[in-house]
Amino acid sequence: MSSIEQFGYKEELKRALTTRDLLVYGMIFMVPIAPFSIFGFVSNDAKGMVALAYLVGMFGMFFTAMSYAAMSEAFPVAGSVYSYVQRGVHEIAGFISGWLILLDYILVPSLLYIVSAVALHPLVPEVPSWVWMLGFIGFNAVVNLMGVQCTAKANLWLLGFELIVLAIFVVTGLVALYSGQGAGHLTMKPLYNPDVFNLATVVGATSIAVLSFLGFDGISTLSEESKGGPKAIGRVTLLSLLMVGVLFLLQTWIAADLAQGMTFKVPDSAFYEISRMAGGVWLERIVLISVVISAGIANAMAAQAAVSRILFAMARDGKLPMILAKVHPRYQTPYVSTILVSAISVAAGLYFLQNLEDLSRLVNFGALCSFLFLHVAVVNHYFVRQRSGDWLRHLVSPLLGFIVIGYVLYEMDQRAKIMGLCWLALGALYYLVITRVMKKAVALEI
């Protein structure tokens, strides 16, 4: 019996991904240069302590990665947090967490397309932003439809490109810094500035910074396409988070010290202005082009693959229309879900085109709320049901993760919380309709 047949499913997706493929996918999804596009927003909220915001974010996400590792080993199926909470807590809790993570995964591609379109506009102002968006969406849809191996190969080349650009910025930035630009040298201010430090302020900035970390959780959506067994997903989830987290700290520390004394035109262009000051127009152009490629192609491609697997898993269980569980006979990909995600990306991208910050906060709300459910699932499944007795991994770690993420959510922008709660209310209404009005049985026999 295969690893998923024990949960009542049959093997439909192609097991083709190695541990290296999963690691590359996780790093691509998080994007090693993710702070390039949101540095200005985080810097404004953190009063310059950008590195501290990312450190707090990595601290909170580490415990969440531990919980993902634990649950992916117990339930090696597609569906990510939806599947884990469904089996670790309760059917209804699983639906709620799945609905919340959809808010993250469905909107993330739109967010990435907007970031890319905004970055390209200064280079080619005569081309409308929506044209770029449609081009990126179409390209990524085709690659994802052609199969997970095709996506994995593309990811490897794209990751190499991002790491080269990051190395160029780090070297050029350090040379400029120690040549008298910005603070003149690396200081402690990006990590801790006693003159402006306030815990609530830093945590509020972290609510934006964690956007850069979202993606390590996407590795678990590929459980049914991994060749490495249940433990591989957990190991890669932790490793990718720590590797990318270190890169985030390095680049934001350098950028924050370079930015000392600078005034930015708009938050969107902060990192581009820093790059121009440090290395000239050539570095600014390289950074800008790398953001376009990493966000509009690499990251969005990974995000589109992840959300199509969430939709596939929920449809397979009867939570969403069954047509979303259809798998392409040749490419073995959930092609209907992939096409739907592309259509939603077009609509959401056009709607939020001029409101990037609100969209980023809304994405984070869905992800962070679902992570709260994940931590509860670890405690309930391992510590309560199975009486594992592992106080550190199955009680202390998920509790710490719950507290950190809960506080970040508490300090989040009020508008994001209102919009997120509206999405949650819509999900509750949908669940009542399919269970009470349509009388559909959605519970699993586990």
N, C-alpha and C positions, 0 to 999 in steps of 0.2 A: 504494500500500500504506500502511495506517495505521501509526502509530508502534508499535502493539503487535502487528500482524500479522507483523512481521519477527521476533518472538520466538515465533511459532507459535500465537498466540491470536487470537480474533476480538473485535471491538468488541461488548460486551454492556452495559456500564454507560454512563450518559448523560453526555456531555461538556457540562456546564452551568456549571461553576464558573469565575469570573473570578479575577484576581490578588487583588482586594480580598476576595472570598469566602474565598480560601485564607488570607490574612493574618488575617482575622477568626476563621476556624476555628482557626488556630494559637494565637492569643491566648486564645480561649475555652477551648481544650484546656488550656493552661498555667494559665489563670485569673489575671488581673492582681492579684486579692486572695487568692491561694492561701496566703500566709503567715498570714492571719488564723486559719486552723484548726489549724496545726501550730506556731505561734510558740512556745508553751510548751515543747514537746518539744525544738525546736532550741535554745532559750535555755538549757534545763537542761544539754544536752550540750555546748554551746559556752561555758558559763559566762558568758553575757551577750553574747558576741561574735557576735550573730546576723547582722549585716550582713556580717561576714567570712566566715561559713559560706556565705552566698548568693553572695558575690563569688567564692569558690573554686569553688562549684558552677557559676556562669556561665562561669568560665574553662575548666573541664573540658568543659562542654557546648558551648562555642564550637567547639572542635576536632571534636567529634562532629557538630555542625551542618555544618561544612565537609565532613566525610566524606559526610554525607547529600546535600549539594549535588552533590558529585562523582558519586556513584553514581546519583542520580536522573536526572542528565543522560545517563548511559550506558545506564541501563535504566529507561525511563519506564513502568513497569508497576505494578499494585497489588501489595501484599505487603510493602512497606517493607524492613526489614533482612533478612527471609527471602529475598526475591527478589534483593537485592543480594549477599548472601553466597553464595547458591546459584550465581549466575552469576560472581561475582568470585573465588570460592575453589574450592568443590567442592559436589557434591550433598549429601553427608552434613553438611558444615559448615552448609549452608543450612538443613537440617532442624533442626539443633541450635539455631541462632540463632532460627529461627522458633518453635521450642518454648519457648525462653527468653523471647522477647518476648510470647508468649501469656500467660506468667505475669504479666507487667505488665498487658497490655491486658485480660485476662479479669478480673483482680482489681480493677483501677482503678475500674470502675463500682461494685463492691461497697463499696470504700473510700469513695467519694464519697457513696453513699447512707447509709452509717453516719454520716459527718460531718454530713450534713444532719439525720438523725434525732436525733442527740445534741444538735445546736443547737436543734432545735424542742422537745425535751422540757421544758426549763424554762418555755417559753411556754405549752404545753398539756400539762401532766403527766398528765392523765387519758387521753390517747391513747397507746397503746403505740408504741414506736419502730418495730416491725416493720410497723405499719399505714402509717406514713409511707413506709417503704422500698418497700412494694408499690405505693403510689400513684405515687411517682417513677418506678419501673421501668416501670409500665404506660404512663404518659404518654410517656416517652422512646421506648419501643418503637414506639408509634403514629406519632410524628413521624418517626422514622427509616425506618419502613416506607413512608411516604407519598412519599419521594423526597428526593434530596440538595438540590434547590432549596428545598424546605420547610425543611430543616434549616438551610440557609444564611441564609434570611430570619430565622428564629428567633435564630440566632447573633448577627446584627447588632444586634438590639434588646437582647439580653442583655448584649453587650459594652458598649454604651452605658450601661446601668444600672450595671454593675460599675465603670466608669471614674468615673461621677458619685459613687458611694459612696466610692471611693478618694480623690477630690478633697476630699470633705467631711471624711474622716478626717485627711488631710494638713494641711489648713488648721486644723481644730479642734485637732489634736495640737500643731502648732507654736505656736498661740496659748496653749494650756495650758502648754506647755514653757517659753516665755519669760515666762509669768506666775508662774513659780516652782514648777510641778509637776515631779516627778521630779528630773532632774539640773539643771533650771533653764535649760538651753540645750543646743544640740547639742554633743556631745563626741566624742572619738575612741574612747571605750571600746567602742562597738558594733562598731568595725572592728579595734581593737587595744588590748588591755589588758595591759600588761607584767606585772602582778601575777599573772595567772592564765593567761597565754598558754602553750599547748602545742600543737604541730602535730598530734599524734595526736588530741588532744581536738577540735580544730577540724575535722579531716577526718572524725572519727566523727560530728560534728554535721552535716557536709555530706552524709553518707550519708542523712540524713533530709531535709535541705533540698532535695536534688536532686529530690525528689518533686514539688516545685512546678514544676520545669522540664520534667518529662516531659509531652510533648504536642507540642512542636515537631517531633518525629519522626513524629507522626501525620499531618502534612501529606502525607508521601510516600505514605500509603495511598490518597490521592485522585488519584494520577497519572493514572489512566484516566478521571477525571471532570473533569480540568482542561482549559480552553480555551487556556491560555497557552503550551503547548509545554513541552518538557523543561527548559529553563532556568528557567522560572517557579517550579517547585517548590523548586529550590535557593535562589533569591533570597529567596523568602518565608520559607523555613526559617530562614535567617540573620537576616533582618530581624525576624521575630517574636520570636526568642530574645533579641536585643539590646534590643528595646523593652520586653519584659516584664521582662527582667533589671534594667533601670534602675528600673522601678517597684518591683520587689522590694526593691532596695537602699534606695530612698527610704523606703518604709513601715516596713521593719524597723529602720532607723536611728532614725527618730522614735520608734517603739514601744519600742525597747530603752532609749533615754534616758528616756522616760516611766516605764519599769518600774524604774528604779534605786531601790532601797530598798523595793520592793514584794515581798510574799510571796503566791504564788498558791495557791488552794485545791487545784486540780488543773491539770495542764498543758493539758487540753482547753479550759479556760475562760480562759486567760491573756490572750488578746487582748481578750476581752469585758470583763474586769476593767480592763484598761488604758483601753479606750474609755469605760467608765463613769467612771473617775477623770478623764479628760481632758475629756469633754463632758457627762457625766450619763447618766441612764437612756435618754434619746432616742437618743444616739449608740450606746449599747450595743445597743439594739433594732435600729437601722438596720444595724449591723455584723452582728448575728446573722442578720437576715433576708437580708442580701446573701450570707452564707455558705450559707444554705439554698438560695437560688435559683441561685447560681453553681455549687455543688457538686452538688446533687441534680438540677438541670435542665440548666444550660448545659454544665458540664464532663462530666457523666455522659453527656449526649446525644452530645457529640463523641467520647468514649471508646467508646461503644457503636458508633458509626458506624465508627470505626477498626478495632476488633477484628473486626467482621463482615467487613471487607475482607481482613484477614489470613486469617481462616478460609476466605473465598472463594478467595483465591489458593492456599492450601495444598491445598484440596480439588480445585481445578481441575488441580493437578499430581499428584493421586493420593496426597498425603500424609495426607489426612483423607477421611472418607466423602464421596462425590461429591454427595450430597444437599445438602451445605453450599455447593456452587457454584451452586445453583439461583438464577436471577434472576427477579424478579417481572415478568410480561409487560407490566403497565401502568406501574408505578412505576420499573422498571429498577433495583431495589435487591436485594442478596443477602438475601432475606427469611427464608430458613430459618436462616442464620447469625445474623441479628438476633434471631430468636425464641430460639435456643439461648443467646445471650449473656444475654438477659433471665432465662432460667431459671437459668443459673449464678449470676447476680447475686443472685437470691433465696436460693439455697442458701448461697453464700459469705457473703452479708451476715448471714444468721441465725447462721452459725457464728462469725464474727468480731465480732459485735455488741458484745461486751464486751472486745475486745482490739484496739483501733485501732492501737496502736503496732507490734505484731507484723505486722499486715497491711501497714502502710506500708513497713516494712523489707523484707518479702517481695516487694512490688511492685517496689521499687528494685533488689533483687537480680536479678530477671529482666531488667529494662531494661538495667542496667549491664553485665551479662555479654554480652548481645546486642550492645551497643555495642563491646565488645572485638573481637568477630568482624567488625563493620563496618569498623573501622580496618584490620584485616588485609586485608579485601577490597579496600580502596582501594589499598594498597601492592601487592598481588598483581596486581590488574587493570591498573592504570595504570603503575606503576613497573617491575614485573617482566615482565608479558606484553607490554604495548604499548611499553615502554621510552620513556615520555613525556619523561623527563629533567627533569620539573618537581619539583625537590627540595623546594621549599617546600610545595606543595599536596598532592603525592602521596607524600611520605616524611616530612618533618619534622612537618607538622601532624598526620597520623594517628598518628605515633609519640608525640607529646606527649599527644594525646588518650588513647592506650592507657595511658600511664604514669600520668596523673592519675586516670583511672577505675579502673585496677588498684589504685592505692593506696587510693582510697576504698573499694573492695571489701574490701581487706585489713583495713581498720580497722572494717568493718561488724560489727554485733552478731553474736555466734557463733550464736545461735538462728536468725537469718535465713539465715545461710550453710548451716546444717544442713538447714533446710526447703527452701531453694533447691536444694541438691544432691539431695535426695530427689525433687524435681520433675524434675530433669535425669535421674536414674536411671530414673524412670518413662517419660520420653521415649525414652531409649535402648532400654528394653524394648519399647516400642510399635513403634519403628522395626525392631527385629529381628523382631518378629512379622509385620509387613506385608511385609518383604523376604525373610525366611528361611522362615517357616512358611506364610504365605499366598502366597508367591512372586509378589508384585505388583511390576511394573516401575514404579519411581517416578522414574527418571532422565530428564532432559530432553535432547533433542537440540538443542544450542545452537550 
